[in-house]
Amino acid sequence: PTEGIDINGIFGAMFPGLMFYLLFFIDHNVSSILSQLPKFNLKKPSSYHWDFFVLGVTFLPCAFLGLPPGNGLIPQAPLHTRSL
């Protein structure tokens, strides 16, 4: 699958990849902070930690397969926490 890709293409893909990584990192941190607001009275049960674990485990295969990874989506994070 890498036939015909020169070194310029490889280094050219690093910039969008880095931007995507930063977007994912910032989105995840903002969702985590929003979902831990005092109004949700979160006790952090084991399901809360498993949720982040599963999200992390699914990210790597998606990267290898070239699929878009799931993320903590800011608007849905408080709703998800309320359901826990």
Secondary structure, 3 states (H helix, E strand, C coil): CCCCCCHHHHHHHHHHHHHHHHHHHHHHHHHHHHHCCHHHCCCCCHHHHHHHHHHHHHHHHHHHHCCCCCCCCCCHHHHHHHHC
